[in-house]
Amino acid sequence: MRTLITGGIRSGKSRYAEQLARGCGWPVTYLATARQSDDTEMAERIRRHRERRPPEWRSLEVPEALAEGLGQAAGEGRCLLVDCLNLWVSNLLLAGEARLATEQARLLEVLPTLPGRIILVSNEVGMGLVPPNPLGRRFCDALGELNQAVAARCEQVVFTVAGQPLTIK
């Protein structure tokens, strides 16, 4: 079973994903896409996410090679939680368009083949303002296209608003 959880910033996506992972009853591997940062606000976000994870959860940092990490960690009777696709896309955009295209293709190829429970978290970018700069617009385009492609490969898609999950598929 593959689930995409999407919604706005601070909509409760990660908390809901963690709730699903805890409730599945299987060993959980948390695949974190954030890069360590000198940005104190981002470092604080990462710290809060880490503190919420149960100590028995395994963690993998996959800022770029997400498909490879999923392939290595997936298995029958295992739950994988990816948080989040938006930071992953951001990392890849900064690495270059070729790297973004390659890694997205790998993810979309491997995702339907993975055994176990897969939960992916991503921001919804289609409901906000159009960014005023080319990189911001490219990010929105890339993430919006990825969200659509991932949703097509998932059995379940959940949209979160104000901490409330709305199942849309």
C-alpha positions in Angstrom: 0.0 0.0 0.0 1.4 3.4 -1.0 0.0 6.6 0.4 0.7 10.2 -0.6 -0.1 12.8 2.1 -0.1 16.3 0.8 -1.3 19.7 2.1 0.0 23.2 2.9 2.8 24.1 5.2 2.0 23.3 8.8 -1.2 21.5 7.8 -0.4 18.4 9.8 1.0 16.2 7.0 4.0 14.9 8.9 2.1 14.2 12.1 -0.6 12.4 10.2 2.0 10.4 8.3 3.7 9.5 11.6 0.3 8.4 13.1 -0.2 6.1 10.1 3.3 4.6 10.4 2.9 4.0 14.2 -0.5 2.4 13.5 0.6 -0.1 10.9 2.3 -2.3 13.5 5.4 -3.0 11.4 9.0 -1.8 11.8 9.3 1.7 10.5 12.1 3.3 8.6 12.0 7.1 8.3 13.6 8.5 5.2 14.5 12.1 5.8 15.2 14.3 2.8 16.3 17.5 4.7 19.9 18.5 4.5 21.7 19.6 7.7 21.7 23.3 7.7 23.3 26.3 9.3 19.9 27.9 9.1 18.8 27.9 12.8 15.1 27.8 11.9 15.5 24.8 9.7 17.7 23.1 12.2 14.9 23.5 14.8 12.4 22.0 12.4 14.7 19.0 11.9 15.2 18.7 15.7 11.4 18.7 16.3 10.8 16.0 13.7 13.5 13.8 15.2 12.1 14.2 18.7 8.7 13.0 17.6 10.0 9.8 16.2 9.9 6.7 18.4 13.3 5.5 19.4 12.8 2.1 17.7 12.3 3.7 14.2 15.3 3.5 11.9 16.3 6.7 10.1 18.0 7.1 6.8 19.1 10.5 5.4 18.4 10.6 1.6 18.7 14.2 0.5 19.1 13.1 -3.2 19.2 9.3 -3.7 15.6 8.6 -2.5 14.8 5.8 -4.9 18.0 4.0 -3.9 17.2 4.4 -0.2 13.6 3.2 -0.7 14.9 0.1 -2.6 17.3 -0.7 0.2 14.9 -0.3 3.1 11.7 -1.7 1.6 10.5 -5.2 2.4 7.4 -7.2 3.3 6.2 -6.3 6.7 8.1 -3.0 6.7 6.8 0.6 6.7 8.7 3.4 5.1 7.9 7.0 5.7 9.4 9.6 3.4 9.4 13.2 4.7 9.3 15.1 2.4 9.2 15.2 -1.3 9.3 19.0 -1.4 12.7 19.2 0.3 13.9 16.4 -2.0 12.9 18.3 -5.1 14.6 21.5 -3.7 17.8 19.6 -3.1 17.7 18.1 -6.6 17.0 21.5 -8.3 20.1 22.9 -6.7 22.0 19.9 -7.9 20.9 20.6 -11.5 18.1 19.8 -13.9 19.8 16.6 -15.2 20.1 15.2 -11.6 16.4 16.2 -10.9 15.2 14.4 -14.0 17.3 11.3 -13.3 16.2 10.9 -9.7 12.6 11.6 -10.4 12.5 9.0 -13.1 14.1 6.5 -10.7 11.6 7.3 -8.0 8.6 6.9 -10.3 10.0 3.6 -11.7 10.7 2.0 -8.3 7.7 3.2 -6.3 5.1 0.8 -7.8 7.5 -2.2 -7.2 8.2 -1.6 -3.5 6.8 -4.2 -1.0 5.4 -3.2 2.3 3.8 0.1 3.4 5.1 3.3 1.8 4.0 6.7 3.1 5.2 9.8 1.3 4.7 13.4 2.5 4.7 16.4 0.2 3.6 20.0 0.2 0.8 21.0 -2.1 2.0 23.9 -4.3 -1.0 24.4 -6.5 -3.0 26.6 -4.1 -0.6 29.5 -3.5 0.8 32.5 -5.3 3.0 32.1 -8.3 6.6 32.8 -7.1 8.1 36.1 -8.4 11.4 34.4 -9.6 12.3 31.7 -12.1 13.7 29.3 -9.5 10.6 29.5 -7.4 8.4 28.9 -10.4 10.5 26.0 -11.5 10.3 24.5 -8.0 6.4 24.8 -8.0 6.3 23.2 -11.5 8.6 20.4 -10.6 6.9 19.6 -7.3 3.4 19.9 -8.8 4.3 17.5 -11.6 5.9 15.1 -9.2 3.0 15.1 -6.8 0.7 14.2 -9.7 2.9 11.4 -10.9 3.3 10.0 -7.3 -0.4 10.3 -6.7 -1.1 8.2 -9.8 1.1 5.5 -8.4 -0.4 5.5 -4.9 -3.5 3.6 -3.8 -4.3 6.3 -1.3 -4.0 10.1 -1.5 -4.7 12.2 1.6 -5.0 16.0 1.8 -4.5 17.6 5.2 -6.1 20.9 6.2 -5.8 22.3 9.8 -4.6 19.0 11.0 -7.5 17.1 9.5 -6.9 14.4 6.9 -9.2 14.3 3.9 -8.9 11.1 1.8 -9.3 12.1 -1.8 -8.3 8.7 -3.3 
